[in-house]
Amino acid sequence: MANLREAFASTNFASLEWDENKELAIDRVTASGLCDELGVLLWKAKYMNESVAYKSARTILINIHTERFINEVRLVAESVVEQCLHEYVSDRCRDCNGAKELMVGERRVICETCNGSGIRRYTDFERARTMKLALGKVQRIIRQFGYIQQLIGTKDRSVNVAMAALLERSY
């Protein structure tokens, strides 16, 4: 699936010429225009490093969070969304940089930090430090993290599925 995401990211600064015989940047731009707005904003924030898309996705997610968790303080909602977006955008394991394995001498070994997933796992302690909240508070609002992270993951996958269908790719 990374291939489709890389192809989407390659539309940045690309020529928008069209050719009926092969897929070009204009085809990916058009397909993204037919996808879910939040999902496309998330893709642009992550794969194209667009700060405007990041800010727009952040605003939408904060509104969704405050509607879902109506008794939560807005500052906490902003912190949760910001942390979830950070984890989404910076999801590669620190040790293997997402490669899932490391070279030890002449041998390739599975990365022990991520257990071969390539994904960085954030601890509650790291979250608390980044969010400048007490560890106990972060542990009490962990359900909010799960909700926003699940939403982000669902939107990311829905764009991938829609783009694959619109671009007639099979995975």
C-alpha positions as MATLAB code, in Angstrom:
seq = 'MANLREAFASTNFASLEWDENKELAIDRVTASGLCDELGVLLWKAKYMNESVAYKSARTILINIHTERFINEVRLVAESVVEQCLHEYVSDRCRDCNGAKELMVGERRVICETCNGSGIRRYTDFERARTMKLALGKVQRIIRQFGYIQQLIGTKDRSVNVAMAALLERSY';
ca = [
       0.000    0.000    0.000;
       2.938    2.318    0.506;
       3.345    2.339   -3.279;
      -0.011    4.104   -3.734;
       0.845    6.578   -0.980;
       4.206    7.293   -2.598;
       2.480    7.775   -5.950;
       0.070   10.222   -4.319;
       2.960   12.124   -2.745;
       4.695   12.319   -6.129;
       1.869   14.576   -7.372;
       3.424   17.414   -5.384;
       4.955   19.814   -7.938;
       4.249   17.344  -10.741;
       3.158   18.200  -14.241;
      -0.589   17.820  -14.600;
      -0.518   16.546  -18.169;
      -2.934   13.750  -19.060;
      -2.456   10.586  -21.068;
      -5.257    8.071  -21.591;
      -2.770    5.196  -21.818;
      -1.001    5.568  -18.461;
      -1.571    6.854  -14.960;
      -0.109   10.295  -14.335;
      -0.203   12.824  -11.505;
      -3.459   14.366  -12.748;
      -5.182   10.983  -12.348;
      -4.075   10.789   -8.686;
      -5.133   14.390   -8.043;
      -8.559   13.719   -9.561;
      -8.991   10.486   -7.599;
      -8.065   12.220   -4.340;
     -10.726   14.834   -5.053;
     -13.341   12.078   -4.936;
     -12.168   10.772   -1.534;
     -13.113   11.672    2.030;
     -11.936   15.213    2.907;
     -10.379   14.377    6.282;
      -8.640   11.328    4.832;
      -7.088   13.345    2.016;
      -5.997   16.045    4.481;
      -4.320   13.366    6.591;
      -2.566   11.936    3.525;
      -1.377   15.389    2.484;
      -0.113   16.082    6.005;
       1.753   12.786    6.240;
       2.944   11.983    2.728;
       3.301   15.469    1.260;
       4.286   17.348    4.448;
       1.617   19.999    3.846;
       1.313   22.182    6.926;
      -2.013   23.662    5.773;
      -3.488   20.162    5.458;
      -2.112   19.284    8.906;
      -3.760   22.353   10.455;
      -7.070   21.675    8.697;
      -7.062   18.017    9.780;
      -6.205   19.128   13.321;
      -9.180   21.507   13.405;
     -11.589   18.864   12.113;
     -10.296   16.274   14.584;
     -10.565   18.695   17.525;
     -14.192   19.372   16.586;
     -14.888   15.633   16.343;
     -13.186   15.081   19.705;
     -15.136   17.829   21.476;
     -18.420   16.487   20.067;
     -17.578   12.955   21.246;
     -16.089   13.842   24.656;
     -18.323   16.775   25.622;
     -17.170   16.900   29.251;
     -13.491   17.216   28.381;
     -11.631   20.538   28.566;
     -10.785   21.929   25.112;
      -7.088   22.200   25.997;
      -7.001   18.447   26.643;
      -8.848   17.816   23.359;
      -6.233   19.866   21.520;
      -3.403   17.984   23.257;
      -4.893   14.569   22.471;
      -5.460   15.425   18.807;
      -2.005   16.980   18.454;
      -0.372   13.901   19.995;
      -2.402   11.512   17.813;
      -1.455   13.457   14.689;
       2.189   13.456   15.763;
       2.066    9.672   16.221;
       0.381    9.257   12.827;
       2.894   11.419   10.985;
       5.949   10.138   12.914;
       5.134    6.448   12.988;
       8.467    4.901   12.041;
      10.465    2.959   14.598;
      13.402    5.027   15.829;
      15.901    2.170   15.692;
      15.205    0.661   12.248;
      13.525    3.742   10.707;
      10.614    1.580    9.574;
      12.792   -1.036    7.820;
      11.665   -3.753   10.292;
      15.157   -5.168   10.502;
      18.723   -4.133   11.273;
      22.135   -5.207   10.054;
      24.233   -6.749   12.816;
      27.592   -7.409   11.261;
      26.801   -9.379    8.124;
      23.379  -10.599    9.307;
      19.929   -9.089    9.031;
      17.992   -9.373   12.273;
      14.453   -8.400   13.167;
      14.345   -5.080   15.018;
      13.748   -5.833   18.694;
      12.361   -2.365   19.420;
       9.352   -2.713   17.099;
       9.344   -6.546   16.870;
       9.627   -6.303   13.099;
       6.590   -4.067   12.567;
       8.529   -0.928   11.606;
       6.031    1.068   13.692;
       7.000    3.183   16.646;
       4.974    2.591   19.796;
       4.588    5.584   22.059;
       4.431    5.002   25.793;
       2.094    6.837   28.139;
       5.186    8.379   29.728;
       6.343    9.783   26.370;
       2.843   11.110   25.720;
       2.643   12.742   29.134;
       6.019   14.419   28.676;
       5.176   15.676   25.176;
       1.695   16.851   26.181;
       2.946   18.376   29.447;
       0.303   16.461   31.403;
       0.605   14.264   34.459;
       1.081   10.582   33.677;
      -2.073    9.755   35.639;
      -4.114   12.170   33.523;
      -2.813   10.604   30.307;
      -3.710    7.152   31.607;
      -7.226    8.359   32.501;
      -7.842    9.738   28.983;
      -6.325    6.798   27.101;
      -9.749    5.959   25.627;
      -9.682    9.336   23.873;
      -6.359    8.443   22.221;
      -7.802    5.162   20.996;
     -10.851    6.880   19.542;
      -8.878    9.510   17.607;
      -6.194    7.053   16.489;
      -8.825    4.626   15.242;
     -10.548    7.444   13.354;
      -7.260    8.522   11.752;
      -6.449    4.927   10.775;
      -9.919    4.397    9.329;
      -9.693    7.583    7.261;
      -6.199    6.674    6.024;
      -7.391    3.222    4.925;
     -10.579    4.565    3.323;
      -8.576    6.921    1.113;
      -6.256    4.076    0.161;
      -9.209    1.840   -0.778;
     -10.957    4.620   -2.726;
      -7.770    5.645   -4.543;
      -7.017    2.033   -5.450;
     -10.535    1.599   -6.843;
     -10.557    4.909   -8.693;
      -7.132    4.241  -10.170;
      -8.096    0.623  -10.901;
      -5.272   -0.875   -8.882;
      -5.454   -4.215   -7.142;
      -3.653   -4.970   -3.883;
];
